[in-house]
Amino acid sequence: MASSREYLDFVLDELSELDGITHRAMMGEFIIYYRGRIAGAVCDDRFLVKITKFSRAMMPEACEEAPYEGAKPMLLVDNIEDRAFLRELIEGMYPELPEKKQKRR
């Protein structure tokens, strides 16, 4: 099941206090970037974030879910309506997120 544009807009609105949030469509789902690094995804109308030490510490009870079959698991964000929590989560994860890989020429 692909994510709805309405759910993506909802997630982006909740993340609107963060400068540098962008997204890209991918096979009916959406990758969420923070300052150019992949921070999470909107898949099947769920907001998932990468598993880092910081995200695990902020959400110790969070479920690990794969965004799609065969993908690495991510953490399900269940308190999506808490903007202060989301800001702290994404900003705290940033130093642990891998930098964008350069394409080979």
N, C-alpha and C positions, 0 to 999 in steps of 0.2 A: 504494500500500500504506500503510495507516494504521500509526502507531506503536503498539506494545503498551504496556499499562499497566505491565508488568514492566520494560521498558526505561526508561520515564519514572521509575519508582521508583528504579531503579539510578542514573540521572543525578542525581536529587534527593538521593539518599544521598551521592553523590560531592561534591555541592555543599553538604552540610549544615554545613560549617564556616563558611559565610557567613551572616550575619544579613541578612534582607531578601530572600531568594529566594522567589518565588512563581511560580505557573504558571496558565495558562488554556488550556482546550481550545479548539481551532479546527479544525473540519472533519476530525476524526480525528487531528489532530496537536496539538502543545502549544507555546505561546509561553512562554518563560522570562523572568521579570522579575527585576531586581535593584534594590531600593529604588525600585520603581515605574517603572523604565525598561526597555524591551525590550533584553535582552542577547543573546538567542539563541532557539533553537527545537529541539525534538525532532521530527524529521520522518523518516519511513521508518526508524525505529530508528537514526537518526544524531543526534549532538549537533552543532549548528551555532551559531556565534556571529557577531554583526555584524562587519563589516569596519571596523576603526578603525586609526589609526596604531599604537596600542599592540598590538592583537591581531595585526596584520601583523608587527610587530617581534618579538613573542614566538613567532610561528609562521610564519617566512618561507617555509617549504616547504609550508605547508598548501594543500590543494586548495580552490578556490572551487567551491561547489556551490549550486544553487538549491534552496531548501526545497520548492518546488513549481513547476510550469510557469508561467512568466511573472513569477516573483518575482525580486527583486534577489538576486544571489549572496551567500552567507555563507561563512565559513571552517569547514571540517570539523575538529573536534577529535578527533585520533586517539589522544592519550594521556589518555583520560578517567579512567583509574585513578590518576592522580597528583593527589591532593587539594591539595597545596601549589601545584602548577602552576596548577590551576583557580582557587584562591583569588587568586593573584597576577594571573592573566589577567582575571578578572571585576572585581576591585577596580581594576586599572589601566585597564580599559576604561571604567569608570563615568563619569569626567569627560567623556569623548568621546561618550557616548550621548545622543541627543536626549531632551529632557524630554517627558513625556506631553502630547499635544495636548489642549487643552480643547475639549469639544463645544460647538457653536454652539446657541443657543436661539432 
